[in-house]
């Protein structure tokens, strides 16, 4: 009988710990292309990639924020949807106009 009492105590404690919320978990909260840190927006690459992927998906592209981390994919996405006003700052390095990137003219 006493073995059963001592054997169930760790199992019960583990089950209760699994039900408690983890207070130390970090989670990125994005507001469009900005990360919200203590109520203030900060420009971060992670949120910019998520926003770029979401806008590109709105244009019909099948791309995720993980795909956007590849510079080649990001360049192609920016060439396709980079003229969208919402992406002006994110795609500034890949656009071929006077708002960013090299201007190619004749």
Backbone as CSV, one residue per row, in Angstrom:
resi,resn,N_x,N_y,N_z,CA_x,CA_y,CA_z,C_x,C_y,C_z
1,UNK,0.811,-1.187,0.000,0.000,0.000,0.000,0.860,1.260,0.000
2,UNK,1.915,1.281,0.810,2.743,2.485,0.864,3.515,2.683,-0.439
3,UNK,3.866,1.572,-1.136,4.530,1.700,-2.429,3.643,2.429,-3.428
4,UNK,2.363,2.116,-3.407,1.425,2.753,-4.322,1.310,4.244,-4.027
5,UNK,1.347,4.636,-2.762,1.246,6.044,-2.381,2.471,6.811,-2.874
6,UNK,3.654,6.216,-2.741,4.880,6.889,-3.166,5.061,6.860,-4.679
7,UNK,4.519,5.883,-5.336,4.652,5.777,-6.785,3.723,6.741,-7.510
8,UNK,2.573,7.028,-6.931,1.638,7.920,-7.612,1.927,9.386,-7.366
9,UNK,2.676,9.712,-6.353,2.967,11.119,-6.057,3.739,11.796,-7.196
10,UNK,4.836,11.213,-7.723,5.530,11.873,-8.841,4.669,11.971,-10.101
11,UNK,3.859,10.974,-10.359,2.994,10.995,-11.534,1.966,12.110,-11.404
12,UNK,1.389,12.244,-10.226,0.408,13.297,-9.986,1.044,14.680,-10.070
13,UNK,2.238,14.825,-9.532,2.940,16.109,-9.591,3.274,16.487,-11.031
14,UNK,3.701,15.523,-11.822,4.014,15.788,-13.232,2.765,16.200,-14.000
15,UNK,1.663,15.550,-13.729,0.411,15.888,-14.413,-0.044,17.295,-14.054
16,UNK,0.110,17.681,-12.803,-0.269,19.038,-12.391,0.644,20.086,-12.999
17,UNK,1.922,19.789,-13.104,2.864,20.745,-13.699,2.558,20.955,-15.181
18,UNK,2.092,19.908,-15.851,1.766,20.027,-17.272,0.551,20.921,-17.487
19,UNK,-0.315,21.011,-16.493,-1.515,21.836,-16.622,-1.250,23.312,-16.344
20,UNK,-0.186,23.615,-15.622,0.120,25.011,-15.296,0.679,25.722,-16.517
21,UNK,0.347,26.992,-16.696,0.895,27.724,-17.840,2.383,28.010,-17.624
22,UNK,3.119,27.934,-18.703,4.553,28.224,-18.630,4.752,29.724,-18.686
23,UNK,5.319,30.287,-17.653,5.471,31.744,-17.587,6.701,32.237,-18.324
24,UNK,7.657,31.379,-18.625,8.892,31.813,-19.247,8.923,31.660,-20.753
25,UNK,7.810,31.365,-21.375,7.808,31.178,-22.815,7.808,32.524,-23.528
26,UNK,8.744,32.675,-24.454,8.812,33.894,-25.251,8.023,33.680,-26.538
27,UNK,7.259,34.670,-26.923,6.450,34.584,-28.132,6.582,35.901,-28.869
28,UNK,6.827,35.833,-30.155,6.949,37.043,-30.965,5.553,37.500,-31.343
29,UNK,5.247,38.744,-31.029,3.962,39.338,-31.380,4.239,40.391,-32.450
30,UNK,3.646,40.201,-33.618,3.879,41.111,-34.741,2.637,41.948,-35.017
31,UNK,2.868,43.199,-35.371,1.830,44.087,-35.869,2.280,44.512,-37.260
32,UNK,1.788,43.811,-38.259,2.244,43.944,-39.644,3.733,43.643,-39.698
33,UNK,4.562,44.592,-40.107,5.988,44.314,-40.255,6.796,44.627,-39.001
34,UNK,6.145,45.030,-37.921,6.847,45.420,-36.701,6.559,44.438,-35.572
35,UNK,7.580,44.204,-34.740,7.411,43.384,-33.549,7.031,44.298,-32.397
36,UNK,6.067,43.877,-31.604,5.623,44.656,-30.456,6.381,44.163,-29.228
37,UNK,7.195,45.053,-28.662,7.979,44.738,-27.473,7.618,45.752,-26.398
38,UNK,7.019,45.300,-25.335,6.569,46.144,-24.228,5.707,47.300,-24.733
39,UNK,4.866,47.001,-25.711,3.931,47.983,-26.232,4.470,48.888,-27.318
40,UNK,5.750,48.782,-27.649,6.349,49.642,-28.669,6.686,48.825,-29.914
41,UNK,6.415,49.391,-31.099,6.757,48.665,-32.332,8.244,48.789,-32.652
42,UNK,8.862,47.666,-32.994,10.275,47.628,-33.361,10.386,46.862,-34.671
43,UNK,11.145,47.393,-35.619,11.336,46.719,-36.902,12.276,45.537,-36.704
44,UNK,11.794,44.336,-37.017,12.609,43.129,-36.915,12.465,42.320,-38.195
45,UNK,13.520,41.606,-38.580,13.438,40.792,-39.793,12.382,39.695,-39.719
46,UNK,12.176,39.125,-38.544,11.201,38.032,-38.421,9.795,38.509,-38.763
47,UNK,9.391,39.632,-38.219,8.047,40.149,-38.496,7.941,40.665,-39.931
48,UNK,9.022,41.241,-40.443,9.006,41.708,-41.828,8.828,40.536,-42.785
49,UNK,9.512,39.416,-42.509,9.365,38.233,-43.364,7.955,37.671,-43.296
50,UNK,7.367,37.646,-42.113,5.992,37.156,-41.972,5.011,38.048,-42.745
51,UNK,5.216,39.358,-42.652,4.321,40.291,-43.339,4.480,40.181,-44.852
52,UNK,5.719,40.073,-45.318,5.965,39.919,-46.750,5.302,38.644,-47.272
53,UNK,5.412,37.564,-46.539,4.789,36.309,-46.957,3.275,36.443,-46.987
54,UNK,2.698,37.124,-45.995,1.244,37.286,-45.953,0.749,38.127,-47.132
55,UNK,1.460,39.199,-47.465,1.059,40.034,-48.602,1.220,39.250,-49.908
56,UNK,2.323,38.512,-50.033,2.550,37.717,-51.245,1.475,36.647,-51.404
57,UNK,1.040,36.056,-50.301,-0.041,35.069,-50.361,-1.331,35.716,-50.837
58,UNK,-1.535,36.978,-50.497,-2.705,37.706,-50.970,-2.682,37.904,-52.480
59,UNK,-1.488,37.916,-53.065,-1.346,38.022,-54.514,-1.372,36.655,-55.190
60,UNK,-1.497,35.580,-54.409,-1.586,34.251,-54.975,-0.300,33.452,-54.947
61,UNK,0.758,33.993,-54.383,2.011,33.249,-54.303,1.932,32.223,-53.180
62,UNK,2.495,31.069,-53.416,2.555,30.016,-52.385,3.924,30.104,-51.716
63,UNK,4.005,30.918,-50.694,5.261,31.150,-50.002,4.968,31.319,-48.514
64,UNK,5.893,30.885,-47.666,5.750,31.048,-46.227,6.858,31.957,-45.713
65,UNK,6.747,32.359,-44.448,7.784,33.211,-43.881,9.111,32.467,-43.770
66,UNK,9.069,31.155,-43.683,10.308,30.378,-43.656,10.974,30.428,-45.032
67,UNK,10.180,30.377,-46.098,10.724,30.482,-47.452,11.372,31.839,-47.688
68,UNK,10.797,32.881,-47.111,11.287,34.250,-47.328,12.695,34.427,-46.766
69,UNK,13.093,33.622,-45.803,14.440,33.746,-45.223,15.529,33.445,-46.241
70,UNK,15.186,32.728,-47.303,16.122,32.470,-48.395,16.201,33.749,-49.238
71,UNK,17.401,34.356,-49.361,17.511,35.627,-50.102,17.032,35.536,-51.548
72,UNK,17.210,34.390,-52.195,16.739,34.244,-53.572,15.226,34.278,-53.666
73,UNK,14.561,33.622,-52.729,13.102,33.627,-52.704,12.594,35.026,-52.381
74,UNK,13.248,35.675,-51.422,12.832,37.032,-51.048,12.973,37.980,-52.239
75,UNK,14.055,37.834,-52.998,14.255,38.688,-54.176,13.148,38.462,-55.203
76,UNK,12.781,37.198,-55.444,11.717,36.905,-56.414,10.367,37.441,-55.951
77,UNK,10.084,37.283,-54.660,8.823,37.782,-54.123,8.781,39.303,-54.242
78,UNK,9.888,39.962,-53.907,9.917,41.428,-53.985,9.826,41.916,-55.425
79,UNK,10.380,41.173,-56.371,10.233,41.554,-57.771,8.781,41.440,-58.217
80,UNK,8.066,40.467,-57.671,6.678,40.241,-58.071,5.707,41.197,-57.391
81,UNK,5.840,41.397,-56.078,4.875,42.214,-55.335,5.506,43.444,-54.700
82,UNK,6.760,43.735,-55.014,7.483,44.825,-54.360,6.934,46.213,-54.601
83,UNK,6.091,46.391,-55.608,5.520,47.710,-55.860,4.313,48.010,-54.982
84,UNK,3.894,47.043,-54.196,2.813,47.267,-53.237,3.312,48.249,-52.179
85,UNK,2.539,49.268,-51.901,2.948,50.325,-50.979,3.251,49.781,-49.582
86,UNK,2.625,48.666,-49.210,2.845,48.087,-47.880,4.231,47.486,-47.743
87,UNK,4.887,47.207,-48.858,6.180,46.528,-48.837,7.339,47.434,-49.226
88,UNK,7.112,48.715,-49.270,8.147,49.639,-49.735,9.435,49.509,-48.924
89,UNK,9.338,49.454,-47.602,10.560,49.380,-46.799,11.145,47.973,-46.781
90,UNK,10.305,46.949,-46.817,10.803,45.577,-46.759,11.556,45.218,-48.037
91,UNK,11.043,45.636,-49.180,11.626,45.266,-50.472,12.518,46.355,-51.054
92,UNK,12.929,47.312,-50.254,13.695,48.435,-50.799,15.015,48.000,-51.419
93,UNK,15.635,46.955,-50.942,16.901,46.504,-51.505,16.764,45.709,-52.781
94,UNK,15.560,45.293,-53.123,15.339,44.444,-54.292,14.518,45.128,-55.377
95,UNK,14.201,46.380,-55.192,13.380,47.079,-56.189,14.272,47.856,-57.132
96,UNK,13.873,47.917,-58.377,14.653,48.622,-59.397,13.996,49.943,-59.767
97,UNK,13.871,50.819,-58.793,13.340,52.147,-59.056,14.015,53.137,-58.112
98,UNK,13.532,54.346,-58.062,14.189,55.374,-57.262,13.897,55.264,-55.768
99,UNK,13.103,54.266,-55.357,12.812,54.083,-53.940,13.788,53.134,-53.267
100,UNK,14.653,52.501,-54.008,15.628,51.590,-53.429,16.179,50.671,-54.481
101,UNK,17.336,50.118,-54.216,17.957,49.210,-55.153,18.566,49.959,-56.335
102,UNK,19.267,49.252,-57.170,19.895,49.911,-58.324,18.860,50.300,-59.362
103,UNK,19.040,51.452,-59.931,18.143,51.897,-61.000,18.799,51.593,-62.328
104,UNK,18.088,50.841,-63.113,18.612,50.452,-64.420,17.822,51.221,-65.472
105,UNK,18.503,52.072,-66.163,17.835,52.869,-67.175,18.691,53.040,-68.406
106,UNK,18.066,53.478,-69.469,18.794,53.679,-70.726,18.737,55.110,-71.132
